[in-house]
Amino acid sequence: MFIIQLDYTKPLEVVDQYLQEHRDYLETCYQKNHLVVSGPRNPRTGGIIISQLKDREKVDALIKADPFYINDIAEFSVIEFSPVKYHKNFVEFV
């Protein structure tokens, strides 16, 4: 699994101009079963996305298609991890 951290590189006024496009893109990723959860950080300096994709190259491709990446709205960093313990209702994502 992968934790994708976004750090905004532009003021929130600019982020908000691309926010709906970013959320629409994430919705397509959810429909393809690529994501588990996503949302803004608090305070709102970026966001977090958790993906159950198994291949780092696919994660990188997912990021490069994100409107926040395309329009240089955020920097993306990726942490790969192997879940060894998880809630029983989470099994389908692992």
Contact map, one row per residue, 1 for C-alpha under 8 A:
1110000000000000000000000000000000000000000000000111110000000000000000000000000111100000000001
1111000000000000000000000000000000000000000000000111100000100000000000000000011110000000000000
1111100000000000000000000000000000000000000000011110000000000000000000000000011110000000000000
0111110000000000000000000000000000000000000000011110000000000000000000000001111000000000000000
0011111000000000000000000000000000000000000001111000000000000000000000000001110000000000000000
0001111100000000000000000000000000000000000001110000000000000000000000000111100000000000000000
0000111110000000000000000000000000000000000011100000000000000000000000000111000000000000000000
0000011111100010000000000000000000000000000011000000000000000000000000001110000000000000000000
0000001111100000000000000000000000000000000000000000000000000000000000011110000000000000000000
0000000111110110000000000000000000000000000000000000000000000000000000001100000000000000000000
0000000111111110000000000000000000000000000000000000000000000000000000000000000000000000000000
0000000001111111000000000000000000000000000000000000000000000000000000000000000000000000000000
0000000000111111100000000000000000000000000000000000000000000000000000000000000000000000000000
0000000001111111110000000000000000000000000000000000000000000000000000001000000000000000000000
0000000101111111111000000000000000000000000000000000000000000000000100001000000000000000000000
0000000000011111111100000000000000000000000000000000000000000000000000000000000000000000000000
0000000000001111111100000000000000000000000000000000000000000000000000000000000000000000000000
0000000000000111111111000000000000000000000000000000000000000000001100000000000000000000000000
0000000000000011111111100000000000000000000000000000000000000000000000000000000000000000000000
0000000000000001111111110000000000000000000000000000000000000000000000000000000000000000000000
0000000000000000011111111000000000000000000000000000000000000000001000000000000000000000000000
0000000000000000011111111100000000000000000000000000000000000000011100000000000000000000000000
0000000000000000001111111110000000000000000000000000000000000000000000000000000000000000000000
0000000000000000000111111111000000000000000000000000000000000000000000000000000000000000000000
0000000000000000000011111111100000000000000000000000000000000000011000000000000000000000000000
0000000000000000000001111111110000000000000000000000000000000000010000000000000000000000000000
0000000000000000000000111111111000000000000000000000000000000000000000000000000000000000000000
0000000000000000000000011111111100000000000000000000000000000000000000000000000000000000000000
0000000000000000000000001111111111100000000000000000000000000000000000000000000000000000000000
0000000000000000000000000111111111110000000000000000000000000000000000000000000000000000000000
0000000000000000000000000011111111000000000000000000000000000000000000000000000000000000000000
0000000000000000000000000001111111000000000000000000000000000000000000000000000000000000000000
0000000000000000000000000000111111110000000000000000000000000000000000000000000000000000000000
0000000000000000000000000000111111110000000000000011100000000000000000000000000000000000000000
0000000000000000000000000000110011111100000000001111100000000000000000000000000000000000000000
0000000000000000000000000000010011111100000000001111000000000000000000000000000000000000000010
0000000000000000000000000000000000111110000000001110000000000000000000000000000000000000000000
0000000000000000000000000000000000111111000000111100000000000000000000000000000000000000000000
0000000000000000000000000000000000001111100000111000000000000000000000000000000000000000000000
0000000000000000000000000000000000000111110111110000000000000000000000000000000000000000000000
0000000000000000000000000000000000000011111111110000000000000000000000000000000000000000000000
0000000000000000000000000000000000000001111110000000000000000000000000000000000000000000000000
0000000000000000000000000000000000000000111110000000000000000000000000000000000000000000000000
0000000000000000000000000000000000000001111111100000000000000000000000000000000000000000000000
0000001100000000000000000000000000000001111111100000000000000000000000000000000000000000000000
0000111100000000000000000000000000000001100111110000000000000000000000000100000000000000000000
0000111000000000000000000000000000000111100111111000000000000000000000000000000000000000000000
0011110000000000000000000000000000000111100001111100000000000000000000000000000000000000000000
0011100000000000000000000000000000111110000000111110000000000000000000000000000000000000000000
1111000000000000000000000000000000111100000000011111000000000000000000000000000000000000000000
1111000000000000000000000000000001111000000000001111100000100000000000000000000000000000000000
1100000000000000000000000000000001110000000000000111110000000000000000000000000000000000000011
1100000000000000000000000000000001100000000000000011111101100000000000000000000000000000000000
1000000000000000000000000000000000000000000000000001111101000000000000000000000000000000000000
0000000000000000000000000000000000000000000000000000111111100000000000000000000000000000000000
0000000000000000000000000000000000000000000000000000111111110000000000000000000000000000000000
0000000000000000000000000000000000000000000000000000001111111000000000000000000000000000000000
0000000000000000000000000000000000000000000000000000111111111100000000000000000000000000000000
0100000000000000000000000000000000000000000000000010101111111110000000000000000000000000000000
0000000000000000000000000000000000000000000000000000000111111111000000000000000000000000000000
0000000000000000000000000000000000000000000000000000000011111111100000000000000000000000000000
0000000000000000000000000000000000000000000000000000000001111111110000000000000000000000000000
0000000000000000000000000000000000000000000000000000000000111111110010000001000000000000000000
0000000000000000000000000000000000000000000000000000000000011111110011000000000000000000000000
0000000000000000000000000000000000000000000000000000000000001111111011000000000000000000000000
0000000000000000000001001100000000000000000000000000000000000111111111000000000000000000000000
0000000000000000010011001000000000000000000000000000000000000000111111100000000000000000000000
0000000000000010010001000000000000000000000000000000000000000000011111111100000000000000000000
0000000000000000000000000000000000000000000000000000000000000011111111111111000000000000000000
0000000000000000000000000000000000000000000000000000000000000001111111111000000000000000000000
0000000000000000000000000000000000000000000000000000000000000000001111111000000000000000000000
0000000010000000000000000000000000000000000000000000000000000000000111111110000000000000000000
0000000111000110000000000000000000000000000000000000000000000000000111111110000000000000000000
0000011111000000000000000000000000000000000001000000000000000000000110011111000000000000000000
0000011110000000000000000000000000000000000000000000000000000000000010011111100000000000000000
0001111000000000000000000000000000000000000000000000000000000010000010000111110000000000000000
0001110000000000000000000000000000000000000000000000000000000000000000000011111000000000000000
0111100000000000000000000000000000000000000000000000000000000000000000000001111100000000000000
0111000000000000000000000000000000000000000000000000000000000000000000000000111110000000000000
1110000000000000000000000000000000000000000000000000000000000000000000000000011111000000000000
1110000000000000000000000000000000000000000000000000000000000000000000000000001111100000000000
1000000000000000000000000000000000000000000000000000000000000000000000000000000111110000000000
1000000000000000000000000000000000000000000000000000000000000000000000000000000011111100000001
0000000000000000000000000000000000000000000000000000000000000000000000000000000001111100000000
0000000000000000000000000000000000000000000000000000000000000000000000000000000000111110000000
0000000000000000000000000000000000000000000000000000000000000000000000000000000000111111011000
0000000000000000000000000000000000000000000000000000000000000000000000000000000000001111111000
0000000000000000000000000000000000000000000000000000000000000000000000000000000000000111111000
0000000000000000000000000000000000000000000000000000000000000000000000000000000000000011111100
0000000000000000000000000000000000000000000000000000000000000000000000000000000000000111111111
0000000000000000000000000000000000000000000000000000000000000000000000000000000000000111111111
0000000000000000000000000000000000000000000000000000000000000000000000000000000000000000111111
0000000000000000000000000000000000010000000000000001000000000000000000000000000000000000011111
1000000000000000000000000000000000000000000000000001000000000000000000000000000000100000011111
